[in-house]
Amino acid sequence: MPNNTAKPARKRRSYYLYLGVDGGGTKTQIVLMNDAEEVVAEGEAGPSNPLRVGVETSVANITKAVDAACDSGGFSRGDIQAATLGLAGVRRQDLRERIRESFVSRLRVKKTLVTTDAEIAWFGTTLGKAGLVVIAGTGSICLGKNAAGEMAISGGWGPLAGDEGGGRNIAEKALHSVAKASDGRGGPTKLSEMALEYFRASSVDNLLVAIYSPQMDNSRIAGFARLVVETALEGDKIAVEILKDAGQELGIAACAVIKKLKLERHKMPIGCVGSIFKAGKLLTGPMCEEIHAIAQKAFLAEPLMIPSEAAALMAIKNGMNGLRK
């Protein structure tokens, strides 16, 4: 007689994964980490700073990056046990709550912590010990914590009210120098040539059309900072001065945090995170001069891990210990 016994359905293997998100004004990077603290998948999508793109677009881009990572690793959303979302532009508690509610409704990850991109970068530098991190990417911000767990922030006010030392601010100053050079109000600079190349303008006059076009967004303008750094490294005096000013501003931001946390006499790491630090000592030299004027024992430190990995590690720890909102 034929055997009509149905074979039991094969169970899909279950994974225990933890999501770390590093979301800024230009892009979103995520990693999935297993409980052995190994990165098993990565994903990338568009910007997720809610002040720039709105809450729903922010969460949509995070979701897109998560799905890309899951597809590449053969995982599903249901494998994610806990998540830490480190995002630019979420200093306000109410905005963090809105992001969290939207994210949880989409991905059903109840153990989700929404915090700033600065805090995950800080954790990636200090692993939770006293110290600071200075971020200089599209924008800029400094965050620190002391041994008592007290936190202080300086900067992160966006392109209109702040972001001194960040890419958008550096690019803006460079464009000011190009305009002054063209008018005869300032000295000649190779930045004029670089601006024409980057913004695809045939002349300085046509540069106006390019930089004020409706398609020209904050991240595109900030991207010009990369050429400002290259021009400074080639010795252009005006570009060098722009980076010197940027370094001083970042140092001033760090000093404000050091004073708030009363860390002037402490030996502590200061992490440097973001593309602008590719300028090296042209930027960090002036920054350290400002810092060492009040905190001689402070020292620059390489991050121990990238921010998205730090966020995933935070998710593991928070997933095991329970989450605060």
C-alpha positions as CSV (number, residue, x, y, z in Angstrom):
1,M,0.0,0.0,0.0
2,P,1.3,3.5,-0.7
3,N,2.6,5.5,2.2
4,N,0.3,8.5,2.5
5,T,2.0,9.8,5.6
6,A,2.8,13.4,4.9
7,K,6.4,14.5,5.4
8,P,6.7,17.1,8.2
9,A,7.4,20.6,6.8
10,R,11.0,21.6,7.1
11,K,11.5,24.3,9.7
12,R,13.4,27.4,8.6
13,R,16.5,27.9,10.7
14,S,16.0,30.5,13.3
15,Y,18.6,33.3,13.8
16,Y,19.2,35.7,16.6
17,L,20.3,38.9,15.0
18,Y,20.9,42.5,16.3
19,L,20.5,45.6,14.1
20,G,22.8,48.6,14.2
21,V,21.9,51.7,12.2
22,D,24.0,54.7,11.4
23,G,21.8,57.2,9.7
24,G,22.9,60.7,8.5
25,G,22.1,63.4,6.1
26,T,23.7,61.6,3.1
27,K,23.2,57.9,3.6
28,T,22.2,55.1,6.0
29,Q,24.5,52.3,6.8
30,I,23.3,49.2,8.8
31,V,24.8,46.0,10.0
32,L,23.3,42.8,11.4
33,M,25.3,41.2,14.1
34,N,24.8,37.7,15.7
35,D,25.0,37.1,19.4
36,A,28.6,36.2,19.1
37,E,29.1,39.8,18.1
38,E,30.0,39.0,14.5
39,V,28.8,41.1,11.6
40,V,26.8,38.7,9.3
41,A,25.3,41.2,6.9
42,E,25.4,44.8,5.8
43,G,23.1,47.2,4.0
44,E,23.0,50.8,2.7
45,A,20.3,53.2,1.6
46,G,19.5,56.9,1.3
47,P,19.6,59.5,4.1
48,S,17.7,59.0,7.3
49,N,18.1,62.3,9.2
50,P,14.4,63.0,9.9
51,L,15.0,66.8,10.1
52,R,16.1,66.7,6.5
53,V,13.9,64.0,4.9
54,G,11.0,63.6,7.4
55,V,10.1,60.7,9.7
56,E,8.5,58.4,7.1
57,T,11.3,58.7,4.5
58,S,13.8,58.2,7.3
59,V,12.2,55.0,8.4
60,A,11.6,53.9,4.8
61,N,15.3,54.2,4.0
62,I,16.3,52.3,7.2
63,T,13.9,49.6,6.2
64,K,15.3,49.5,2.7
65,A,18.8,49.0,4.1
66,V,17.6,46.3,6.4
67,D,15.9,44.4,3.6
68,A,19.0,44.6,1.5
69,A,21.1,43.1,4.3
70,C,18.5,40.4,5.0
71,D,18.4,39.5,1.3
72,S,22.2,39.3,1.1
73,G,22.5,37.0,4.1
74,G,19.4,34.9,3.7
75,F,17.7,36.3,6.8
76,S,14.3,37.7,7.5
77,R,13.1,40.7,9.5
78,G,11.8,38.3,12.1
79,D,15.3,37.3,13.0
80,I,16.1,40.7,14.5
81,Q,15.8,40.6,18.3
82,A,16.8,44.1,19.1
83,A,17.8,47.3,17.3
84,T,19.7,50.5,18.0
85,L,19.0,53.4,15.5
86,G,21.7,56.0,15.7
87,L,20.4,59.0,13.7
88,A,21.4,62.5,13.0
89,G,18.8,65.1,13.8
90,V,17.1,63.3,16.7
91,R,18.1,65.3,19.8
92,R,14.5,65.9,20.7
93,Q,12.8,63.2,22.6
94,D,9.4,63.5,20.8
95,L,11.2,63.0,17.4
96,R,12.9,59.9,18.7
97,E,9.6,58.5,19.8
98,R,8.0,59.2,16.4
99,I,10.9,57.4,14.7
100,R,10.6,54.5,17.1
101,E,6.9,54.1,16.7
102,S,7.1,54.1,12.9
103,F,10.1,51.7,12.9
104,V,8.4,49.2,15.3
105,S,5.2,49.3,13.3
106,R,7.1,48.4,10.1
107,L,9.6,45.9,11.4
108,R,8.0,44.6,14.6
109,V,11.2,44.9,16.6
110,K,9.9,45.9,20.0
111,K,13.3,46.2,21.6
112,T,14.3,49.3,19.7
113,L,16.4,52.2,21.0
114,V,16.5,55.4,19.0
115,T,19.5,57.6,19.9
116,T,21.8,60.1,18.1
117,D,24.5,59.2,15.6
118,A,26.9,60.9,18.0
119,E,26.1,58.5,20.8
120,I,26.8,55.4,18.7
121,A,30.0,57.0,17.5
122,W,31.0,57.7,21.1
123,F,30.3,54.1,22.1
124,G,32.4,52.9,19.2
125,T,35.4,55.0,20.5
126,T,35.1,54.4,24.2
127,L,33.0,51.2,24.6
128,G,31.1,53.1,27.3
129,K,33.9,54.6,29.3
130,A,34.5,58.3,29.8
131,G,35.6,60.2,26.7
132,L,34.4,62.2,23.7
133,V,33.7,61.9,20.1
134,V,33.8,64.6,17.5
135,I,31.9,64.0,14.3
136,A,32.6,66.0,11.1
137,G,30.8,64.6,8.1
138,T,28.0,66.5,6.3
139,G,27.4,68.3,9.6
140,S,29.3,68.4,12.9
141,I,28.6,67.5,16.5
142,C,30.6,66.6,19.7
143,L,29.3,64.3,22.4
144,G,30.9,63.2,25.6
145,K,30.2,61.2,28.8
146,N,32.0,61.1,32.1
147,A,32.5,58.2,34.5
148,A,29.2,59.0,36.2
149,G,27.3,58.5,32.9
150,E,26.5,62.2,32.5
151,M,26.3,63.3,28.9
152,A,26.9,66.6,27.2
153,I,26.5,67.7,23.6
154,S,27.8,70.6,21.6
155,G,27.0,71.4,18.0
156,G,24.6,69.5,15.8
157,W,22.5,72.6,15.0
158,G,22.3,72.0,11.3
159,P,23.5,74.1,8.3
160,L,21.5,77.3,9.2
161,A,22.3,77.5,12.9
162,G,25.6,75.6,13.2
163,D,27.5,72.6,11.9
164,E,30.8,74.6,12.1
165,G,33.7,72.3,10.9
166,G,31.4,70.0,9.0
167,G,31.3,69.4,5.3
168,R,28.4,71.7,4.5
169,N,30.1,74.5,6.4
170,I,33.5,74.0,4.8
171,A,31.9,73.9,1.3
172,E,30.0,77.1,2.0
173,K,33.2,78.9,3.1
174,A,35.0,77.6,0.0
175,L,32.2,79.0,-2.2
176,H,32.5,82.3,-0.4
177,S,36.2,82.4,-1.3
178,V,35.4,81.5,-4.9
179,A,33.0,84.4,-5.1
180,K,35.4,86.8,-3.5
181,A,38.2,85.7,-5.8
182,S,36.0,86.3,-8.8
183,D,35.0,89.8,-7.6
184,G,38.5,90.8,-6.6
185,R,37.5,90.9,-2.9
186,G,39.8,88.1,-2.1
187,G,42.9,86.4,-3.3
188,P,43.1,83.8,-6.1
189,T,42.5,80.2,-5.2
190,K,42.5,76.8,-6.9
191,L,39.1,76.3,-5.3
192,S,37.6,78.3,-8.2
193,E,38.8,75.6,-10.6
194,M,37.6,72.9,-8.3
195,A,34.2,74.4,-7.9
196,L,33.6,74.6,-11.6
197,E,34.6,71.0,-12.0
198,Y,32.5,69.7,-9.1
199,F,29.4,71.7,-9.8
200,R,29.8,71.2,-13.6
201,A,29.7,74.9,-14.4
202,S,31.4,76.4,-17.5
203,S,32.3,79.7,-15.7
204,V,32.1,81.3,-12.3
205,D,29.0,83.2,-13.4
206,N,27.3,80.0,-14.3
207,L,28.3,78.6,-10.9
208,L,25.4,80.7,-9.6
209,V,22.9,78.7,-11.7
210,A,24.4,75.4,-10.5
211,I,24.5,76.0,-6.7
212,Y,21.0,77.6,-6.6
213,S,19.3,75.0,-8.8
214,P,16.3,73.2,-7.2
215,Q,18.1,69.9,-7.5
216,M,21.1,71.1,-5.4
217,D,20.5,69.6,-1.9
218,N,22.5,69.9,1.3
219,S,24.4,66.6,0.8
220,R,25.5,67.6,-2.7
221,I,26.9,70.9,-1.5
222,A,28.6,69.2,1.5
223,G,30.3,66.8,-1.0
224,F,32.4,69.7,-2.3
225,A,34.3,69.6,1.0
226,R,36.2,66.6,-0.3
227,L,37.8,68.8,-3.0
228,V,38.4,71.5,-0.4
229,V,40.4,69.0,1.5
230,E,42.3,67.8,-1.6
231,T,43.1,71.4,-2.5
232,A,44.4,72.2,1.0
233,L,46.6,69.1,0.9
234,E,48.1,70.4,-2.3
235,G,49.0,73.6,-0.5
236,D,46.4,76.1,-1.5
237,K,46.6,78.8,1.2
238,I,42.9,79.7,1.2
239,A,41.8,76.1,1.4
240,V,44.3,75.5,4.2
241,E,42.9,78.5,6.1
242,I,39.4,77.1,5.7
243,L,40.4,73.8,7.3
244,K,42.3,75.6,10.0
245,D,39.1,77.5,10.9
246,A,37.1,74.2,10.8
247,G,39.6,72.5,13.2
248,Q,39.4,75.4,15.6
249,E,35.6,75.2,15.6
250,L,35.6,71.5,16.3
251,G,38.1,72.1,19.1
252,I,35.9,74.8,20.6
253,A,32.9,72.3,20.5
254,A,35.0,69.7,22.3
255,C,36.1,72.2,24.9
256,A,32.5,73.1,25.6
257,V,31.7,69.4,26.3
258,I,34.9,68.9,28.4
259,K,33.9,71.9,30.6
260,K,30.3,70.7,31.1
261,L,31.5,67.3,32.2
262,K,34.4,68.6,34.3
263,L,36.9,66.5,32.5
264,E,39.7,69.1,32.2
265,R,42.1,67.1,34.3
266,H,41.2,63.6,33.1
267,K,43.2,61.4,30.7
268,M,40.5,60.5,28.1
269,P,40.2,59.5,24.4
270,I,38.6,61.8,21.9
271,G,37.4,59.9,18.8
272,C,37.4,61.5,15.4
273,V,34.7,60.3,13.1
274,G,33.7,61.5,9.6
275,S,35.0,62.1,6.2
276,I,36.4,65.6,7.0
277,F,39.1,64.0,9.1
278,K,40.8,62.8,6.0
279,A,42.4,66.2,6.0
280,G,44.6,64.9,8.8
281,K,46.7,67.3,10.8
282,L,45.5,70.3,8.8
283,L,42.3,69.8,10.7
284,T,43.3,67.9,13.9
285,G,46.3,70.2,14.6
286,P,44.2,73.3,15.2
287,M,41.6,71.2,16.9
288,C,44.1,69.8,19.4
289,E,45.5,73.2,20.1
290,E,42.1,74.3,21.4
291,I,41.5,71.1,23.4
292,H,45.0,71.0,25.0
293,A,44.6,74.6,26.2
294,I,42.1,73.3,28.8
295,A,42.7,69.5,28.9
296,Q,46.3,68.5,28.5
297,K,45.8,64.8,29.1
298,A,43.2,64.4,26.4
299,F,44.3,62.4,23.3
300,L,43.0,61.6,19.9
301,A,41.9,58.0,19.5
302,E,41.0,55.8,16.5
303,P,37.5,54.5,16.8
304,L,37.5,50.8,17.9
305,M,34.6,50.1,15.5
306,I,32.5,51.9,12.9
307,P,29.3,53.6,14.2
308,S,26.9,51.0,12.7
309,E,28.8,48.1,14.4
310,A,28.8,50.1,17.6
311,A,25.0,50.5,17.3
312,A,24.6,46.7,16.8
313,L,26.7,46.0,19.9
314,M,24.6,48.4,21.9
315,A,21.5,46.5,20.6
316,I,23.0,43.2,21.9
317,K,23.7,44.7,25.3
318,N,20.3,46.5,25.4
319,G,18.5,43.4,24.2
320,M,20.0,41.4,27.0
321,N,19.5,44.0,29.7
322,G,16.1,45.4,28.6
323,L,15.6,48.7,26.9
324,R,14.7,52.2,27.9
325,K,12.7,54.2,25.4
